[in-house]
Amino acid sequence: MSKVRFATIGTNFIVDKFLASAAKVPGFQLVAVHSRSAERAATFAETHAALSSQGRPLLQFTDLTELVGCEEIDAVYIASPTSCHAEQAIIALTAGKHVLCEKPACSHAHELEKVLAAAKASGKAFMEAMRSLKTPNFDAVRTATLNFQSPIRHFSGHFCQLSSRWSAYKRGERPNAFLPELSNGALMDLGCYAIYSVVALMGPPVTTTYTPIMLPTGVDCGGTVVLKYDEGVATLVLSKASHGWNSSEVQTDVGTVCINHLADYDRVSIRKSGGESQPIGVAGLVGHENIVHEVETFVAMIQEGRIQDDVLTWDLALDVAKVMDQARDSAGLTFPADRSRGLMFPAV
């Protein structure tokens, strides 16, 4: 079966992690890189030259229109700032390229609806790169909770990870991680992992509220999300300004499933009332190494002629985006990108 020829958009650390995993997927081939800076594109292409086919130099682009017009490219991996995702994805899909888009897929649900419409019209594959849900252990967690045959009463989620850019912020700099014009912040960066797990296991909530810790830049560095259901609740603690080691739990009246990390899903266990904790699933890949599962999935989708995944479905992506919107709206947390859905920035 033919390899899928990829271009990457963006040159940040997540693209390095993506390519390290993608190199392990037989159907993946890197042919091009894109950056707004020709110098950065050249440096990035040199760094990853080993992934090129038969020693051919990687194609380098600074113009997206030229990239999507290149017949040597089948698919693009978008890892630019979130505020750029929708426009870039629509341009690529309309030009006939498959799109794997880094999480969160868009700034808000209205943008995502336009992206999905473009994917449907073009007949090309689109998937949000939510690596956690493509791990074998997420499937083990979902199976275990279904086998309880009892409603999930409480999803207690934790994702507190001190940002590598926090020191720069404290020095008075304005790192991208904390800028509203790029649709960033703790909810968007870390909260999407937690909300994806909740919505995938429990469905869309009745109501969603968010109590953020706001920074003067106009974004959140942490906070607590509460998703209310008819028979249960999810509470999600997030932070980019501190580090936590608490696991997350999916609790029912029959038993509880413990997830060590909501992005990694490398260790999961089950414990029933009165019993001992028992590991389930497999010894999973640690950290960004589990990106390999999403790449395998996306390559297979293209090779098999499917335009969406059976786990990371378009409906699930849209449900999550709507919950993220509800969380931000409840806190009055807006981005410049929200003007396209009729909201003021900054919120008044």
N, C-alpha and C positions, 0 to 999 in steps of 0.2 A: 504494500500500500504506500502511496506517495507521502512524503513528508509534508508537513504544513510549514510554509515559509513565513516567518514572523518578522515584524518590525516592532521595536519598542519605542514608546513615547515617554520621555523623562529619563533623567540620569541620576536619580537619588538612590539611597541605599537599598530601597525595596526592589529596585530593578536589578541590582546586583544579586540580591537574595533570590529573586525570581529566576534569573538566568542560571544561577548555581543549581537550582532544582530542575529547571527545564532541560539542562544538559543531560539529565538522567532519563529523559523520556525519548524513546527511539523515534517517535514520529515528529519531533520538534526540530526545526532548523531555523537558526537566526540568520537573517540576510540583511537587515538594515536597522539603523538607529536614528532617532530624531531628538534634537534639542534646539531651543531657540538660539543657542550660541554655537557657532561653527567650531569654535575652539573646544567647547565641552563635548560636542558630538565626536570630534576627532579623537580626543582623549579617551572617551568612553569606548569608541570603536576599537582603539588600540588595546585597551584593557581586555576586551572580550573577543579579540581576534581569533582565539582558538576555537570559538564556536562556529566560525564561518565554514562553509562547505568547500572542501578540497583546496583550502588555502586561498580562496578568493577573498579579496578585501570586502569588509562590510560596507554596504551603501550608507551614505551619510546625508541626512536631510535637516534643513532648518525651516523648510516650507512644507506645511502639512498637505497642501493641495498637490504638490509634487509627489509627496510620499504616497498618497492614496491613488495617484494616477500611475504608479509604477506596477507593471504587470508581473514583476518578479516577487511581489508581496501578496500573500493570501490573507493574512490576519495581522492585527495590531494588538499589542498589550499596552493599555493606557495607564500610566502611573504619574501623570502630571498632577498639579494641585486640583482638589475636588471641584473648585469653581470652574475649571476648564473641561471637566469630563464630558458633560452633555454635548457641548458644541463639537468637540473633537470626535466623540462617538458617532454623532449624527453624520458628520462629514465622511467618516470612514465607512459607515454602513451604507450610506447613499451611493458611495463610489464602488460598492460591491466587496468590501472587506469584512471579514469576521472580526468581532471585537470582544476581547477579554478585558474588562475594566476593573481597575483596583477599587477596593472599597473605600468609603461609601461611593456607590456608583454615580450619584448626582448630589447636588446641593439640596434638592427637595423633590417631592413626588411628582410635581408638575413637569419638571425637567425629565424625570425618568419615563413618564408616560410618552413624551415626545421621542425619546431614545427607543423605546420598545415599539412605537409605531414605525419608526424608521427601519428597525430590524425586521418587523413583520412585512413591510412593503418590499424590502430588498431580498428577503428570503435568506438572510445571512445569520450566522450564529451570534448570539450575545449572551454573556454571562458575567455576573458580578463576582469578583475574585474573593469570595468569603471562604477562605481556606479551611476554617474549623469544621464546617458542615460537610466537607468532602473527606474527612478522616474516617477510618474504620471505627474509631471509638465514638464518634457522634452517632453512627448507626447503632452501636451497642447501647448507648444511652437511650436512644429513641425506642429500641426494642424492649429494653428493661422497663421503661415507664409504661409502655403499652401493655406489657405482661402483668403489671400491677392491677390492671383493670379497675383503677380507682383514680378519681380526679387528682390532678396536681394541685395541692393546697397552697404550696409556697415554693417559688423559685427564688432562692437567696443567692444573688450573683455578686461577684466582686471582680473588678478589673482596675487595680490601682498600680500604675507603672510610671515611675518618675521619668519624665521626658529627658532625653539627652540634650535638649535645647533649653532646659529650665535654668541652668546656670547662666546662659547667654541672656535669657529674659531678665534674670535678677541683676545682671550687669547694666541693664538699661537698653539692651538691644531689642529689636523687633523680629524675632525668628518667625519663619513661616508657620510654625506649629500653633502660634497664638494670634493669628491675624484673621479677622472676619472677612476681609476681601477675598481670602482663599477658601472660605467656608470651612474653617478649621476649629479646633477645640477638643475638649475631652469627650463630649458626647459623640461628635462625628468620628473621631479617631478610634476611641476605645469602646464607646457605648454601642456602636453598631455591632460589634461582636456579641455583646451580651444580649442586645435586643433581637438579633438574628436567632440565637439559641432559644430565647423565650418564645418568639412567635412561631418558630418551626415546631416546637414541642407543644405549645398551648394555644396557638392560633392568635388572631388579632384581639387585643384587649377591648374592654368596654370603654375605659378611660385611661389616659396616660398623663402623668404630671411629672415635672422635673424641677428640683430645687438645686440650682447651680451655685458654684462659687465663682463669681465673675472677676475678671481681670480688667484693668483700665483700658486695655486694648480693645475690649468689646466682645471677648469670647470667654468661655468657661474653662477653668483649669481642673474642674471636678464637680461632683455633686451626686445627688441621689435621684434615681428614676423610680417611679411607682406605677406599675401597670395593674389595673384592677380587672378582675374577671368575675363572672357570676358565682363561681365556686372556689376561687382562689385569688392569689395576689403574687406579683413578682416585685421584688425590691432589688435594685441594682446600684451598687456603690462604685463610683468611678473616680479616678484621679490621675492627672499628669503632673501633679505637684508633690506627690508623695508615693512611696512604694509600699505595697501590701502583699502578704503571702497567704491570705485566706483562700480556701477553696470555695467553690460554688456548689450548691445543693439543690436537687430537685426532690421535693418532699411530698409524700403521700401518706395516707393512714395505713398503708401496707408496708412501705419501705422507702428508703431514701437512696438516691443515686448521687454520688460525689464526683465532681469534675475538678481536676487539679488546676486547670487553666483554660479560660474560655476561648482563647485563640489556638492553643496547642492541642488540647484534648489528648495528651500523651499518656495520662494515667486516669482511669475512671474506676470506680468501685461501687458496690451496692451493699447496703446494710438494712436488714429487716429488724423490726422491733424484737428486742431480746436476743439478737444474734450478733455475730462478729462481722466486721467489714470484710468483704470478699472482692478481689479484683475481677473486673469483667473486661471484655474486649481484648486488646493486644498491647504489647509494649510499643507505644506509638513514637513517631518521630518528634523530636524536641525542637521547639522554636519554629523558625521559618522553613526548616527542612520539610515540613508537611505541605509546603506549596506544591510539591511534586504531585500530590493527589489532584489538585485543581487543574494543573497543566495536563495531566493524563486525561482527565475528564474532558477538557475543552478540545484537545487534539482529537479524541475519539468522536466527539460530537461532529466536528467538521468532516472527518473521514467517513462517518456513517450518514452524513446528510441531515443531521438533526440541528435545529436552530435554538433549542433550549434544553437545559438539563432537567432530569426528573427529580432532583433534590433541590438544587438552586433554581427553582422555577421563576418565571417572570412574575407570576402572581405573588410568590413569596417576597421577591425583591420589592414589589410595589407595596405590599402590606407593611414591610419593614420601613420603607421610606415614609409612609404615612404616619407610622408610629413615631418616627424620628421628628417629623414635622410637628406632631401633636405635643411632643415633649418640649421642643423649642418654643412653640407658640405659648404653652402654659407658663413659660418663664420669661416671655418677652425677649427671647434671644433671636436676633435677626442678623442676616448677612446682606450685603449688596445684591447677591443673587436672588434674594427673596422679592425684589421689586418685580420680577417677572411673574410672581403669583399674587401681586397686588398688595404687598406689605411695605410699610415704611422702613427705611434704614437711615439712621438708627431708629429702633422702636420708640414710639411716643405714647 
